[in-house]
Amino acid sequence: MKQRLHYATGALSVAALLALGACSDQIHLGSEWFADHETGNLSQWAEGGTSAGGQILLSDAQLTVVTSPSPTHGGRFAVRSAIFAANKTSYARLFRSGILPNDAYFRVWMYIPQRYTIGLYWNVFEFQGRANPADPNTYQYLWSLDLEQAPNGDMSGYLYDDVRLKNYPPATTTVAPIGRWFLVEAFMHQATDNSGRVTFWIDGSLLVDVSGVSTVPSMWLSWNVGGSASNITEQPAELFIDDAAITLTGP
């Protein structure tokens, strides 16, 4: 099993946790949320205040809003996550957190500009929880969508269960597309007992479906997107993000 080296969060964080002000341009649909970055900044992620969302960024990593000629998905702007992970942990991530819908779909468009050489793993999409919703010191890593190096050099995806220290291989081998936008979606039924479920799709095709498990330690959840890794040869490792959403309906 590959060694997991995570970044810190909460009161233990060594990151610069940058919360941005609320934005009236945010799209609301009941308890749903959407960020298209057409504000030209990251303010949509921080709507609702510092505890609702923002950035998790190591000092030498980069998290910036870009426009053409950089890749963008549905409009003029997207987000570039760039990490410097040669033999050390690096991360540049966006998050939404709190008492999120109990049954929700989390989706984001991603673009990887080139093939990278991954030593351990490249985490691009993750759920975290807290044993005590009011105490950031009780955070726990839960479910991670990671990329790893296949024998032929492709970057393939799998789901990692941080609680049980277990890999869930994909239903079918799923190679991360290079040089085009692709859609990552996850469904989470939050449950502290064994009625929970978590499902991931890539471009609408099932990656992995896990049911009959506890998915969270409490009903507090954080959804994190962007790069986090500890050993990628090429520097920086770039991941572009756009049109992120939390919705009540899925594929």
C-alpha positions in Angstrom: 0.0 0.0 0.0 1.3 3.4 -0.8 2.2 5.7 2.0 -0.2 8.6 2.5 1.3 12.0 3.2 -1.4 14.6 3.8 -1.5 18.3 4.3 -2.8 19.7 7.6 -6.0 21.6 8.2 -7.9 23.3 11.0 -5.9 24.5 14.0 -3.0 22.2 13.0 -2.7 23.8 9.6 0.7 24.9 8.2 -1.1 26.2 5.1 -2.1 29.8 4.4 -5.9 29.4 4.8 -7.2 32.4 2.9 -10.9 33.1 3.2 -12.4 35.6 0.7 -15.4 37.8 1.1 -19.0 36.9 0.1 -20.1 37.5 -3.5 -23.5 38.5 -4.7 -22.8 36.9 -8.1 -23.0 33.4 -6.5 -25.7 31.2 -8.0 -28.1 29.7 -5.4 -30.7 26.9 -5.9 -32.0 26.1 -2.5 -29.1 24.4 -0.7 -27.2 24.0 -3.8 -24.0 26.0 -4.8 -22.1 26.8 -7.9 -18.8 28.5 -8.9 -18.0 29.4 -12.5 -15.2 31.9 -11.6 -16.7 34.4 -14.0 -16.3 37.0 -11.2 -12.6 36.9 -12.2 -11.6 35.8 -8.7 -12.1 33.1 -6.1 -14.8 34.8 -4.1 -17.5 32.3 -5.0 -15.7 29.6 -3.0 -15.9 31.8 0.1 -19.5 32.8 0.0 -21.0 32.5 3.4 -17.9 33.4 5.4 -14.5 31.9 6.4 -15.9 28.6 7.6 -17.9 27.9 4.5 -15.1 27.9 2.0 -11.8 29.3 0.7 -8.3 28.2 -0.1 -5.8 25.7 1.4 -2.5 26.7 -0.1 1.2 26.0 0.7 3.5 29.0 0.5 5.3 27.9 -2.6 2.2 26.5 -4.4 0.0 28.6 -6.7 -3.8 29.0 -6.9 -4.8 31.6 -9.4 -7.7 32.6 -11.7 -6.6 32.4 -15.3 -8.1 33.3 -18.7 -7.3 32.5 -22.3 -4.8 31.3 -23.6 -4.9 29.2 -20.4 -7.6 26.5 -20.5 -11.1 27.6 -19.5 -14.2 25.4 -19.6 -17.6 27.3 -19.7 -16.6 30.9 -19.9 -13.7 33.4 -19.7 -12.1 32.2 -16.5 -10.9 29.0 -14.7 -8.7 28.2 -11.7 -5.1 27.0 -12.0 -3.8 24.7 -9.2 0.0 24.4 -9.4 2.1 22.4 -6.9 5.8 21.8 -6.5 5.9 18.3 -5.1 9.3 17.0 -5.9 10.2 14.9 -2.8 7.9 17.0 -0.5 4.3 17.5 0.1 2.7 20.4 -1.8 -1.0 21.5 -2.2 -3.1 24.1 -3.7 -6.8 23.5 -3.0 -10.3 25.0 -2.9 -12.9 23.9 -0.4 -16.5 24.1 0.7 -17.3 22.9 4.2 -19.9 22.8 7.0 -23.3 21.2 7.3 -23.7 20.3 3.6 -26.7 18.5 2.2 -27.0 15.0 3.6 -27.4 13.5 0.1 -25.6 15.6 -2.5 -23.7 15.4 -5.8 -20.3 17.2 -6.0 -19.0 17.9 -9.5 -16.1 19.8 -11.0 -14.6 20.0 -14.5 -10.8 19.4 -14.6 -8.1 19.8 -17.2 -4.6 18.2 -17.0 -2.2 19.8 -19.6 0.3 16.9 -19.8 1.3 13.5 -18.5 3.1 13.7 -15.2 5.4 11.2 -13.4 3.7 10.4 -10.1 5.8 8.8 -7.5 3.2 8.0 -4.9 -0.2 9.6 -5.7 -1.7 12.8 -6.9 -4.9 13.6 -5.0 -7.2 15.9 -6.9 -10.6 15.6 -5.1 -11.2 14.8 -1.5 -13.7 14.7 1.4 -12.8 15.4 5.0 -14.9 15.3 8.2 -14.7 16.1 11.8 -15.4 13.8 14.8 -16.7 16.9 16.5 -18.3 19.4 14.1 -17.4 22.4 16.3 -13.8 21.4 16.8 -11.4 21.8 13.8 -8.7 19.8 15.7 -10.8 16.7 15.2 -10.6 16.7 11.4 -10.3 13.3 9.6 -9.4 12.4 6.0 -12.3 10.4 4.6 -12.4 9.7 0.8 -9.8 10.7 -1.8 -9.9 10.5 -5.6 -6.2 9.9 -6.5 -4.2 9.4 -9.7 -1.4 6.9 -9.9 1.1 5.9 -12.6 0.0 2.9 -14.6 2.7 0.6 -15.9 2.3 2.1 -19.4 2.8 5.6 -18.0 -0.9 6.6 -18.1 -2.3 8.4 -15.0 -5.2 6.2 -13.8 -7.8 7.0 -11.1 -8.9 5.1 -8.0 -10.7 5.8 -4.7 -8.8 5.8 -1.4 -10.6 5.2 1.9 -8.5 7.1 4.5 -10.4 5.7 7.5 -9.9 2.1 6.6 -6.6 2.6 4.7 -8.0 0.9 1.7 -7.9 1.3 -2.1 -11.0 0.8 -4.2 -10.0 -0.1 -7.7 -12.1 1.3 -10.5 -15.0 -0.6 -12.1 -13.1 -0.3 -15.3 -9.6 1.2 -15.8 -10.1 4.9 -16.0 -7.3 7.0 -17.5 -7.2 10.7 -16.8 -7.6 12.5 -20.1 -4.7 14.8 -21.1 -5.3 18.1 -22.9 -9.1 18.2 -22.6 -11.7 19.0 -20.0 -13.3 16.0 -18.2 -16.0 15.9 -15.5 -15.5 14.4 -12.1 -18.7 13.7 -10.1 -19.3 12.2 -6.7 -22.4 11.3 -4.7 -22.2 11.2 -0.9 -24.8 9.9 1.4 -23.5 11.0 4.8 -24.0 8.4 7.5 -22.2 7.7 10.7 -23.6 4.1 10.7 -23.2 1.6 7.9 -26.0 3.0 5.7 -23.6 5.4 3.9 -22.7 5.5 0.3 -20.1 7.2 -1.9 -20.0 6.9 -5.7 -17.6 8.5 -8.3 -18.0 9.0 -12.0 -15.6 10.3 -14.6 -17.2 11.8 -17.7 -20.5 10.0 -16.7 -18.9 6.6 -16.5 -18.9 4.8 -13.1 -15.5 4.8 -11.4 -16.4 3.2 -8.1 -19.4 2.7 -5.9 -19.1 1.9 -2.2 -22.2 1.3 -0.1 -23.0 -0.2 3.3 -20.3 1.8 5.1 -20.0 4.7 7.5 -19.0 7.6 5.2 -18.5 10.4 7.9 -17.7 10.6 11.6 -20.3 13.4 12.0 -22.6 15.5 9.8 -19.8 18.1 9.1 -18.2 17.7 5.7 -15.5 19.4 3.7 -15.1 19.0 -0.1 -11.7 19.9 -1.4 -10.6 20.1 -5.0 -7.1 20.9 -6.5 -3.7 19.2 -6.4 -2.0 17.6 -3.4 1.0 15.3 -3.7 4.4 14.5 -2.3 6.3 13.2 -5.3 5.7 14.3 -8.8 8.8 14.7 -11.0 7.7 17.5 -13.3 7.5 21.0 -11.8 5.0 22.4 -11.3 2.2 19.9 -11.6 -0.7 21.8 -13.0 -4.5 21.1 -12.7 -7.1 23.5 -14.0 -10.6 23.6 -12.4 -13.8 25.1 -13.5 -17.6 25.0 -13.1 -17.7 23.4 -9.6 -21.1 22.6 -8.1 -22.9 21.0 -5.1 -26.3 19.9 -6.3 -29.2 17.7 -5.2 -29.5 15.8 -8.5 -26.9 13.8 -10.3 -26.2 11.9 -13.5 
